[in-house]
Amino acid sequence: MSALPRPSNAPQQQRSVETRSRLVLAAATTFVEFGFAGSTLARIREHSGVTNGAFYHHFATREAVAEAVLAEYAQRATRSVTDATSSATSGIEALLKVSLAFARLLRSDVVVLAGVLVTTEIGSNFLAHGPYLDWLARLQPLIQLCQREGSIRRDVAAADLSSLLVSTFTGTQLLSGAVSCRHDLVARVATHWRIILPSLTTPEQAERVAGLLDSVFDDHVVAQ
């Protein structure tokens, strides 16, 4: 006589995954509204609508919730890079599309925005290091591809340029957040590129790169 099949715990596991996703979204919303310092566990739980038991089953501390938000932010940022680069026909087009895609995500995705705000607020905390290092690692291969294709000068170290782009984008989005709640972020990123690209591109590629910049950004700058 064959043994009866064991009851599946898949529905319970699915509920657990859904509850965790709900908590991450609630935490992101709370971080954006109150900042990391002002986001107590009670506020996050209130936003989520789950019971205390369900909440503490997943997260015991605010730092643990922040780590989960940053992990989800990293996944969404990686997907945006993959989507942006998959439609590009050159390294420089991919680089421009990545910056546009991330600027648009900051305006539309509360988890991504929360990840950036938490990273900025907690500063030297060990949790803040990861997102910056991730962006350096994402951009450097694109810059090296641009150099092989001849659109970015080879005498500029890819690691240095990657660091410069992460630094200037961080400052650009912070300024945009302060003066316009990021409504003008896409326009500011386009301006950022128009100022720095002429010093980075090779003379042979300057006209083509300028045309790519216009084609990637112009519709989005007008639309916002």
CORCORKA-V673734 format. One record per pair of residues at least 4 apart in sequence whose C-alpha atoms are under 8 Angstrom apart, sorted by the first residue. I is the first residue (numbers start at 1). J is the second residue. D is the distance in whole Angstrom. If there is no record, write none. Layout:
BEGIN
i=<I:I>
j=<J:J>
d=<D:D>
END
This chain:
BEGIN
i=<9:10:11:12:13:14:15:16:17:18:19:19:19:20:20:21:22:22:23:23:23:23:23:24:24:24:24:24:25:25:25:25:25:26:26:26:26:26:27:27:27:27:27:27:27:28:28:28:28:28:28:28:29:29:29:29:29:30:30:30:30:30:30:31:31:31:31:31:31:31:32:32:32:32:32:34:34:35:35:35:35:36:36:36:39:39:40:40:41:41:41:42:43:44:45:45:45:45:45:46:50:50:51:52:53:54:55:55:56:59:59:60:61:62:63:64:65:66:66:67:67:68:69:69:69:69:70:70:70:71:72:72:72:73:73:73:73:74:74:74:75:76:76:77:77:77:78:79:80:80:80:80:81:81:81:81:82:83:84:84:84:84:84:85:85:85:85:86:87:88:88:88:89:89:90:90:90:91:91:91:91:91:91:92:92:92:92:92:92:92:93:93:93:93:94:94:95:95:95:95:96:96:96:97:97:98:99:99:100:100:100:100:100:101:102:103:103:103:103:103:104:104:105:105:105:106:106:106:106:107:107:107:109:110:111:112:113:114:115:116:117:118:118:119:119:119:119:119:120:122:122:123:124:124:125:126:128:129:130:131:132:132:133:134:135:135:136:136:136:136:136:137:138:139:139:140:140:140:140:140:141:142:143:143:143:143:143:144:144:145:146:146:146:147:147:147:147:150:150:150:151:151:151:151:151:152:152:152:153:153:153:156:156:156:157:158:159:160:161:162:163:164:165:166:167:168:169:169:170:171:172:172:172:172:173:173:173:174:175:176:176:176:176:176:176:176:177:177:177:177:178:180:183:184:184:185:186:186:186:186:186:187:187:188:189:190:190:190:190:191:192:193:193:194:194:194:196:197:198:201:201:201:202:205:206:207:208:209:210:211:212:213:213:214:215:216:217:218:219:220>
j=<13:14:15:16:17:18:19:20:21:22:23:50:54:24:58:25:26:48:27:44:45:48:55:28:65:68:69:111:29:48:69:110:111:30:44:45:47:48:31:44:47:48:65:66:69:32:69:110:111:113:114:115:33:47:110:111:114:34:35:39:43:44:47:35:36:38:39:114:117:118:36:110:113:114:117:38:39:39:117:118:121:118:121:122:43:44:44:62:45:61:62:46:47:48:49:50:51:52:55:50:54:55:55:56:57:58:59:60:60:64:65:64:65:66:67:68:69:70:118:71:127:72:73:111:114:115:74:115:131:75:76:111:112:77:111:112:115:78:131:134:79:80:112:81:102:112:82:83:84:98:101:102:85:98:101:102:86:87:88:94:97:98:101:94:95:97:98:94:94:93:94:97:93:94:94:146:149:95:142:143:145:146:149:96:142:143:146:151:152:209:97:212:213:216:98:142:99:139:142:143:100:213:216:101:216:102:103:189:104:186:189:216:217:105:106:107:173:185:186:189:108:186:109:112:113:110:112:113:182:113:182:183:113:114:115:116:117:118:119:120:121:122:128:123:127:128:129:131:128:127:128:128:128:129:129:130:132:133:134:135:136:166:137:138:139:166:140:159:162:163:166:141:142:143:162:144:158:159:161:162:145:146:147:152:158:161:162:148:158:149:150:151:152:151:152:153:154:154:202:205:201:202:205:206:209:200:201:202:200:201:202:160:161:200:161:162:163:164:165:166:167:168:169:170:171:172:173:189:174:175:176:185:188:189:177:182:185:178:179:180:181:182:183:184:185:188:181:182:183:185:182:184:224:188:224:189:190:217:220:221:224:191:221:192:193:194:213:217:221:195:196:197:213:198:210:213:200:201:206:205:206:209:206:209:210:211:212:213:214:215:216:217:218:218:219:220:221:222:223:224>
d=<6:6:6:6:6:6:6:6:6:6:6:8:8:6:7:6:6:6:6:8:7:6:7:6:7:7:6:8:6:8:8:8:6:6:6:8:5:5:6:5:8:8:7:8:7:6:6:6:5:8:5:8:6:8:6:7:7:6:7:6:7:6:7:5:5:8:6:6:8:7:8:7:7:5:7:5:6:6:8:7:8:6:7:8:6:7:6:7:6:7:6:6:6:6:6:6:8:7:7:7:6:6:6:6:6:7:6:8:5:6:6:7:7:6:6:6:6:6:8:6:7:6:6:7:8:6:6:5:8:6:6:7:8:6:6:5:6:6:7:8:6:6:7:6:7:7:6:6:6:7:6:7:6:5:8:8:6:7:7:6:5:5:7:5:8:7:7:8:8:6:5:8:7:7:6:8:8:6:6:7:5:5:7:6:8:8:6:7:8:7:6:7:8:8:6:7:7:8:6:8:6:7:7:6:7:6:6:7:6:7:7:8:7:6:6:7:8:6:6:8:6:7:5:7:8:7:6:5:8:7:6:7:6:6:6:6:6:6:6:6:6:6:8:6:7:5:8:7:7:8:6:6:6:7:7:8:7:6:6:6:6:7:6:6:6:7:6:8:6:6:7:7:7:6:6:6:6:6:8:5:6:6:6:7:6:8:7:6:6:6:6:5:5:6:5:6:6:8:7:7:5:6:5:8:7:5:4:6:6:6:6:7:7:8:6:6:6:6:6:6:6:6:6:6:6:6:6:7:6:6:6:8:7:7:6:7:6:6:6:6:6:5:7:6:6:7:4:4:8:8:8:6:7:6:7:6:6:8:7:6:8:6:5:6:6:6:8:6:8:6:6:5:8:7:8:8:7:6:7:6:6:8:6:6:6:6:6:6:6:6:6:6:8:5:8:8:6:6:6:6>
END
